[in-house]
Amino acid sequence: MTWDCFQLIQQETLPVAGKRDPRQELTMEGRKQALKSPQKLSLLSSPVRAAIRLRRTAHAFKKNFLPGDSKAKLLQRQISLGKARLGSASTSLLSQASFESSQYFTFDTSVQEPSTRSSKRRKRSKNPRVLYPGNSRRYLPAEHKSKAKRCLLLLVGIVCFQILNAIENLDDNLLKYDLDGLEKTMHREVFGQALAVESIVALLKDYLATHIHNKPLVISFNGPSGVGKSHVGWLLAKHFRSVMGHNSVLHYFAMHHCPDSASTSACQQDLSKTISEMVNQAEIEEKIPVFILDEVEFMSTALLETLGGFFQTNQTNEFLNAVYILISNLGGNEVANVLLQNASGDLLQPQKKVELLQAALRPVLDQVHPLWMLAEIVPFVLLEKSHILSCFYEEMMSEGLYPDPSHVESLASQINYYSQGGQQYAITGCKQVIAKVNLL
């Protein structure tokens, strides 16, 4: 017995789970018959019995195929070569359906082999891989920087530099005019007009911070007589002359520069020529000129027309960079009435009080001349008795006199007052203080 026959015998003897084959039943019947004749089995050796079983199995396979069938011949050849597997597994593979579907062990060249490699190639082609040239380095391609992005960054840098430069220029301008020193001086030497001083300084800071404007700054001081309007104008003229020079400041008094005997046309020409020359000179020196016009209520209508022409917005740039301060007693009675009506309760906030006074002054000034429509109105309020005492102390010390409190009190009592709501408001303000001190 060869080794191939021994393997066939082992495969034939192994059962297959879940299946019963008719050929296996034949072998089982042969075994039963062999068991029935114990005398014959005892005479045969185990190799002979294996050969008998092998022969019976081959005979059973031959019965299932025709004598001239090519498939039977193929099976016989496989059995002779020892490559066929017998048993239940081999019977299922050698069934009719198996032979029809199987294409193995044939010499038909028309049949194509299964395309396993093409499927693998397709799968590999779907794999995203970056292919680089053989002679170059293997690194990701560098991103090209956009020139537009560089230009945008440069533009942003230029704008930021201009903003910083403008901020520095604002600080330089304010330092050049020394408005902080002006504010301290006015608070120290002007009595009872804290709101007016704060408004004036705020307007000047906003305007003088830059040299680019679309209109000139026009400020109108209005209020009763003797409350400090002319004194504030004198302080402004003194301060700006000290920081900018005399050529950039004009302190104009209507009664002095244009008296009643002078012709109106001559006053117009003189005022227009003076303003134009100062504006042109200030433009060359990169300064903003200041024009302080006192006693405006005594100006003629023609002179007001000439002055109002410089306040318009449709002018050249040098005429837009200028500060005009108008000082007059226009609307003094309206200011006094508003203050006396609200003096009893004293419930008005400072800002609310200023708004009420401006609302009372605006119609009166617009009736005088339309130029006040372009002006910022700063109302000056009535002075209380405590403010009059301060005026006496200041004047006596400036004249070199000792300010005796009892003497100062007696001098202050000689002035007329409004009595309203437990407060005393001077009718003429500090106007009579200088005359009374000079009599001492």
C-alpha positions as CSV (number, residue, x, y, z in Angstrom):
1,M,0.0,0.0,0.0
2,T,1.3,3.5,-0.9
3,W,1.0,6.7,1.1
4,D,-1.7,8.1,-1.3
5,C,-3.9,5.1,-0.7
6,F,-3.6,5.5,3.0
7,Q,-4.7,9.2,2.8
8,L,-7.7,8.2,0.7
9,I,-8.7,5.6,3.2
10,Q,-8.5,8.2,6.1
11,Q,-10.5,10.8,4.2
12,E,-13.1,8.1,3.3
13,T,-13.5,7.1,6.9
14,L,-14.0,10.7,8.2
15,P,-17.7,11.7,8.6
16,V,-19.1,15.0,7.3
17,A,-21.5,16.7,9.7
18,G,-25.0,17.3,8.5
19,K,-24.8,15.4,5.2
20,R,-25.6,11.7,4.2
21,D,-24.3,10.5,0.9
22,P,-25.7,7.5,-1.0
23,R,-22.2,6.3,-1.7
24,Q,-21.4,6.5,2.0
25,E,-24.5,4.4,2.7
26,L,-23.1,1.8,0.3
27,T,-19.9,1.6,2.2
28,M,-21.8,1.3,5.4
29,E,-23.8,-1.6,4.1
30,G,-20.5,-3.3,3.0
31,R,-19.2,-2.9,6.5
32,K,-22.3,-4.5,7.9
33,Q,-21.9,-7.4,5.6
34,A,-18.3,-7.8,6.6
35,L,-19.3,-7.7,10.2
36,K,-21.8,-10.5,9.6
37,S,-19.1,-12.8,8.4
38,P,-16.5,-12.8,11.2
39,Q,-14.8,-15.8,9.8
40,K,-13.8,-14.1,6.6
41,L,-12.6,-10.9,8.4
42,S,-10.4,-12.8,10.5
43,L,-8.6,-14.3,7.5
44,L,-7.9,-10.8,6.0
45,S,-5.4,-8.4,7.1
46,S,-6.0,-4.7,7.5
47,P,-4.3,-3.7,4.2
48,V,-6.5,-6.1,2.3
49,R,-9.6,-4.7,4.0
50,A,-8.5,-1.2,3.1
51,A,-8.0,-2.2,-0.5
52,I,-11.5,-3.7,-0.6
53,R,-13.1,-0.6,0.7
54,L,-11.1,1.5,-1.8
55,R,-12.3,-0.7,-4.6
56,R,-15.9,-0.5,-3.5
57,T,-15.7,3.3,-3.3
58,A,-14.3,3.5,-6.8
59,H,-16.9,1.2,-8.1
60,A,-19.6,3.4,-6.6
61,F,-18.2,6.5,-8.2
62,K,-18.1,4.8,-11.6
63,K,-21.8,4.0,-11.4
64,N,-22.7,7.8,-11.2
65,F,-21.0,8.6,-14.6
66,L,-21.5,7.3,-18.1
67,P,-18.7,5.1,-19.6
68,G,-17.8,7.6,-22.3
69,D,-18.1,10.8,-20.1
70,S,-15.1,13.1,-20.1
71,K,-15.8,14.1,-16.6
72,A,-15.6,10.5,-15.5
73,K,-12.3,10.1,-17.2
74,L,-11.0,13.3,-15.5
75,L,-12.1,11.9,-12.2
76,Q,-10.4,8.6,-12.8
77,R,-7.2,10.4,-13.7
78,Q,-7.3,12.4,-10.5
79,I,-7.9,9.3,-8.5
80,S,-5.0,7.6,-10.2
81,L,-2.7,10.6,-9.4
82,G,-3.9,10.7,-5.8
83,K,-5.2,14.2,-6.1
84,A,-8.9,13.6,-5.8
85,R,-10.5,13.8,-2.4
86,L,-13.0,11.1,-1.6
87,G,-15.9,11.1,0.9
88,S,-18.8,13.4,1.4
89,A,-16.8,16.6,0.6
90,S,-15.6,15.1,-2.7
91,T,-19.1,14.0,-3.7
92,S,-20.5,17.5,-3.2
93,L,-17.7,19.0,-5.3
94,L,-18.2,16.4,-8.1
95,S,-21.9,17.0,-8.4
96,Q,-23.4,18.1,-11.6
97,A,-23.6,21.8,-10.6
98,S,-20.0,21.8,-9.5
99,F,-18.8,20.5,-12.8
100,E,-20.9,23.1,-14.7
101,S,-19.6,26.0,-12.7
102,S,-16.0,25.0,-12.2
103,Q,-13.3,26.0,-14.7
104,Y,-10.3,24.3,-13.1
105,F,-8.3,21.5,-14.7
106,T,-9.4,22.5,-18.2
107,F,-7.4,23.4,-21.3
108,D,-9.9,25.9,-22.7
109,T,-7.9,29.1,-23.5
110,S,-11.1,31.2,-24.1
111,V,-11.8,31.2,-20.3
112,Q,-10.3,34.2,-18.6
113,E,-8.7,34.1,-15.3
114,P,-10.3,36.0,-12.4
115,S,-9.2,39.6,-12.5
116,T,-7.8,39.9,-9.0
117,R,-4.9,42.0,-9.9
118,S,-7.0,44.7,-11.6
119,S,-9.2,45.1,-8.6
120,K,-6.0,45.5,-6.5
121,R,-4.7,48.1,-8.9
122,R,-8.0,50.0,-8.8
123,K,-7.9,50.1,-5.0
124,R,-4.3,51.3,-5.1
125,S,-5.2,54.0,-7.6
126,K,-7.8,55.3,-5.2
127,N,-5.2,55.8,-2.5
128,P,-4.3,59.5,-2.4
129,R,-0.5,59.8,-2.6
130,V,1.7,62.7,-3.5
131,L,4.2,61.8,-6.2
132,Y,7.4,63.8,-6.4
133,P,10.0,63.8,-9.2
134,G,12.9,61.4,-8.6
135,N,15.6,64.1,-8.7
136,S,13.9,66.5,-6.3
137,R,13.5,66.7,-2.6
138,R,10.4,65.2,-1.0
139,Y,8.6,68.1,0.7
140,L,5.3,69.9,0.4
141,P,5.2,72.7,-2.2
142,A,5.7,76.1,-0.7
143,E,2.7,78.4,-0.7
144,H,3.1,81.5,-2.8
145,K,2.6,84.7,-0.8
146,S,0.1,87.1,-2.4
147,K,1.5,90.6,-3.3
148,A,-1.9,92.1,-2.6
149,K,-1.6,90.9,1.0
150,R,1.7,92.7,1.4
151,C,0.3,95.9,-0.1
152,L,-2.6,95.7,2.4
153,L,-0.3,95.3,5.3
154,L,1.8,98.2,4.1
155,L,-1.4,100.3,3.8
156,V,-2.5,99.4,7.3
157,G,0.9,100.4,8.6
158,I,0.8,103.7,6.9
159,V,-2.7,104.5,8.3
160,C,-1.6,103.6,11.8
161,F,1.5,105.8,11.5
162,Q,-0.7,108.7,10.3
163,I,-3.1,108.2,13.2
164,L,-0.2,108.2,15.7
165,N,1.3,111.2,14.1
166,A,-2.1,113.1,14.2
167,I,-2.5,112.2,17.9
168,E,1.0,113.6,18.6
169,N,0.2,116.7,16.6
170,L,-2.9,117.2,18.7
171,D,-0.9,117.1,21.9
172,D,1.7,119.4,20.4
173,N,-0.9,122.0,19.4
174,L,-2.4,122.0,22.8
175,L,1.0,122.4,24.5
176,K,1.8,125.2,22.1
177,Y,-1.2,127.2,23.1
178,D,-0.9,126.3,26.8
179,L,-4.7,126.1,27.4
180,D,-4.2,124.4,30.8
181,G,-2.4,127.5,32.1
182,L,-5.1,129.7,30.6
183,E,-7.8,127.7,32.5
184,K,-6.0,128.0,35.8
185,T,-5.6,131.7,35.3
186,M,-9.2,132.3,34.5
187,H,-10.4,130.2,37.5
188,R,-8.2,132.2,39.7
189,E,-9.0,135.7,38.5
190,V,-12.7,135.4,37.4
191,F,-15.3,135.2,40.1
192,G,-18.6,133.5,40.0
193,Q,-18.3,132.3,36.3
194,A,-17.1,128.7,36.7
195,L,-19.5,127.3,34.1
196,A,-18.6,130.0,31.6
197,V,-14.9,129.4,32.0
198,E,-15.3,125.6,31.6
199,S,-17.3,126.1,28.4
200,I,-14.7,128.5,26.9
201,V,-11.8,126.3,27.6
202,A,-13.6,123.2,26.2
203,L,-14.4,125.0,22.9
204,L,-10.9,126.3,22.5
205,K,-9.4,122.8,23.2
206,D,-11.6,121.2,20.6
207,Y,-10.8,123.8,17.9
208,L,-7.1,124.5,18.5
209,A,-6.2,120.8,18.6
210,T,-5.9,120.7,14.8
211,H,-5.3,123.0,11.8
212,I,-8.0,121.5,9.6
213,H,-11.4,123.1,10.0
214,N,-14.6,123.6,7.9
215,K,-15.6,126.8,9.6
216,P,-14.1,129.4,12.0
217,L,-14.8,129.2,15.7
218,V,-17.2,132.0,16.9
219,I,-17.9,132.4,20.6
220,S,-20.3,135.0,22.0
221,F,-20.1,136.2,25.6
222,N,-23.5,137.5,26.7
223,G,-24.9,138.5,30.1
224,P,-25.6,141.5,32.4
225,S,-23.1,144.3,32.7
226,G,-20.2,143.9,35.2
227,V,-20.2,140.1,35.5
228,G,-16.7,139.6,34.0
229,K,-17.1,139.3,30.2
230,S,-14.7,142.1,29.3
231,H,-12.3,140.8,32.0
232,V,-12.3,137.4,30.4
233,G,-11.6,138.9,27.0
234,W,-8.7,140.9,28.4
235,L,-7.2,137.7,29.9
236,L,-7.6,135.8,26.6
237,A,-5.8,138.6,24.7
238,K,-3.0,138.7,27.2
239,H,-2.6,134.9,27.2
240,F,-2.6,134.4,23.4
241,R,-0.2,137.3,22.9
242,S,2.2,135.7,25.2
243,V,2.1,132.3,23.4
244,M,1.7,133.4,19.8
245,G,2.8,137.0,19.6
246,H,1.0,140.3,19.1
247,N,0.6,139.8,15.3
248,S,-1.8,136.9,15.9
249,V,-4.2,138.6,18.3
250,L,-6.5,141.5,17.8
251,H,-8.4,143.1,20.7
252,Y,-11.0,145.3,19.0
253,F,-13.2,147.8,20.9
254,A,-16.1,149.1,18.8
255,M,-16.3,152.5,20.6
256,H,-12.6,153.1,20.3
257,H,-11.7,151.8,16.8
258,C,-15.0,153.0,15.2
259,P,-16.5,156.0,17.1
260,D,-19.7,157.7,16.1
261,S,-17.8,160.4,14.2
262,A,-16.0,157.9,11.9
263,S,-17.6,156.8,8.7
264,T,-19.0,153.3,8.4
265,S,-17.3,152.5,5.2
266,A,-13.9,153.4,6.6
267,C,-14.5,151.2,9.6
268,Q,-15.5,148.3,7.3
269,Q,-12.4,148.6,5.2
270,D,-10.1,149.0,8.2
271,L,-11.6,145.9,10.0
272,S,-11.6,143.8,6.8
273,K,-8.0,144.7,5.9
274,T,-6.8,144.0,9.5
275,I,-8.5,140.6,9.6
276,S,-7.2,139.6,6.2
277,E,-3.6,140.5,6.9
278,M,-3.6,138.7,10.2
279,V,-5.1,135.6,8.7
280,N,-2.6,135.4,5.9
281,Q,0.3,136.0,8.2
282,A,-1.0,133.4,10.7
283,E,-1.3,130.9,7.8
284,I,2.4,131.4,6.9
285,E,3.4,131.0,10.5
286,E,1.1,128.0,10.9
287,K,-0.9,129.6,13.7
288,I,-4.6,130.3,14.4
289,P,-5.3,134.0,14.9
290,V,-7.6,135.2,17.7
291,F,-9.9,138.2,17.2
292,I,-11.5,139.5,20.4
293,L,-14.3,142.0,19.5
294,D,-15.7,143.9,22.5
295,E,-18.7,146.2,22.7
296,V,-20.4,144.5,19.7
297,E,-23.8,145.9,20.6
298,F,-22.5,149.3,19.5
299,M,-21.5,148.1,16.0
300,S,-23.5,149.3,13.1
301,T,-25.4,146.9,10.9
302,A,-22.9,147.4,8.0
303,L,-20.0,146.6,10.2
304,L,-21.8,143.5,11.5
305,E,-22.4,142.5,7.8
306,T,-18.6,142.8,7.1
307,L,-17.8,140.8,10.2
308,G,-20.4,138.1,9.4
309,G,-18.8,137.6,6.0
310,F,-15.7,136.2,7.8
311,F,-17.9,133.6,9.7
312,Q,-19.1,131.8,6.6
313,T,-18.0,128.4,5.5
314,N,-17.5,129.1,1.8
315,Q,-14.1,130.6,2.2
316,T,-10.5,129.7,1.6
317,N,-8.7,127.5,4.2
318,E,-6.8,130.3,5.9
319,F,-10.0,132.2,6.7
320,L,-11.5,129.0,8.2
321,N,-8.7,128.7,10.7
322,A,-9.6,131.6,13.0
323,V,-11.2,132.3,16.4
324,Y,-13.7,135.1,16.9
325,I,-14.9,136.1,20.3
326,L,-17.9,138.5,20.5
327,I,-18.4,140.4,23.8
328,S,-21.7,142.3,24.4
329,N,-24.4,143.0,27.0
330,L,-27.1,141.8,24.6
331,G,-29.6,139.6,26.4
332,G,-28.5,140.7,29.9
333,N,-32.1,141.2,31.0
334,E,-33.2,137.8,29.8
335,V,-30.3,136.2,31.7
336,A,-31.2,138.0,34.9
337,N,-34.9,137.1,34.6
338,V,-34.1,133.4,34.1
339,L,-31.7,133.3,37.1
340,L,-34.1,135.2,39.4
341,Q,-37.1,132.9,38.5
342,N,-35.1,129.8,39.4
343,A,-33.2,131.2,42.4
344,S,-35.7,130.2,45.0
345,G,-35.6,126.5,44.5
346,D,-32.1,126.3,43.3
347,L,-32.9,122.9,41.9
348,L,-31.4,123.3,38.5
349,Q,-28.3,121.4,37.6
350,P,-25.4,123.4,36.2
351,Q,-25.8,122.0,32.7
352,K,-29.6,122.5,32.8
353,K,-29.1,126.1,33.9
354,V,-26.8,126.8,30.9
355,E,-29.3,125.3,28.5
356,L,-32.1,127.5,29.8
357,L,-29.9,130.6,29.5
358,Q,-28.9,129.7,25.9
359,A,-32.5,129.1,25.0
360,A,-33.4,132.6,26.4
361,L,-30.5,134.3,24.6
362,R,-30.9,132.7,21.1
363,P,-34.0,134.6,19.9
364,V,-32.8,137.9,21.1
365,L,-29.4,137.6,19.3
366,D,-31.0,136.3,16.1
367,Q,-33.2,139.4,16.0
368,V,-30.1,141.7,16.2
369,H,-28.2,140.0,13.3
370,P,-28.1,136.5,11.7
371,L,-24.4,136.2,12.4
372,W,-25.1,134.9,15.9
373,M,-26.7,131.8,14.3
374,L,-23.1,130.7,13.6
375,A,-21.9,131.5,17.1
376,E,-21.5,129.4,20.3
377,I,-23.3,131.2,23.0
378,V,-21.6,131.3,26.5
379,P,-23.9,132.9,29.1
380,F,-22.5,134.8,32.1
381,V,-24.6,134.7,35.2
382,L,-25.3,137.3,37.9
383,L,-22.7,137.7,40.7
384,E,-23.6,137.0,44.3
385,K,-22.5,139.2,47.3
386,S,-19.7,136.8,48.1
387,H,-18.3,137.3,44.6
388,I,-18.5,141.1,45.1
389,L,-16.4,140.8,48.3
390,S,-13.8,138.8,46.3
391,C,-13.7,141.6,43.7
392,F,-13.0,144.2,46.5
393,Y,-10.2,142.1,48.0
394,E,-8.5,141.6,44.6
395,E,-8.8,145.2,43.6
396,M,-7.5,146.6,46.9
397,M,-4.5,144.2,46.9
398,S,-3.6,145.1,43.3
399,E,-3.7,148.8,44.4
400,G,-1.5,148.1,47.4
401,L,-4.2,148.7,50.0
402,Y,-4.7,146.5,53.0
403,P,-8.1,144.7,52.7
404,D,-9.7,145.2,56.1
405,P,-12.6,142.8,56.3
406,S,-14.9,145.3,58.1
407,H,-14.0,148.0,55.5
408,V,-14.5,145.6,52.6
409,E,-17.9,144.6,54.0
410,S,-19.0,148.2,54.3
411,L,-17.9,148.9,50.7
412,A,-19.8,145.8,49.4
413,S,-23.0,146.9,51.2
414,Q,-23.1,150.1,49.2
415,I,-23.8,148.2,46.0
416,N,-27.4,147.5,44.9
417,Y,-28.6,143.8,44.9
418,Y,-31.4,141.6,43.8
419,S,-32.9,139.7,46.7
420,Q,-34.5,136.5,45.7
421,G,-34.7,133.1,47.4
422,G,-32.5,134.1,50.3
423,Q,-29.7,135.2,47.9
424,Q,-28.4,138.6,46.9
425,Y,-27.3,139.2,43.3
426,A,-25.4,142.4,42.4
427,I,-27.3,144.4,39.8
428,T,-24.2,146.0,38.3
429,G,-21.8,143.3,39.2
430,C,-18.2,144.3,40.0
431,K,-18.4,147.4,37.7
432,Q,-18.5,149.9,40.6
433,V,-15.8,148.2,42.6
434,I,-12.9,149.9,40.8
435,A,-14.6,153.4,41.3
436,K,-15.1,152.8,45.0
437,V,-11.5,151.6,45.6
438,N,-10.1,154.6,43.8
439,L,-12.0,156.9,46.2
440,L,-10.2,155.4,49.2
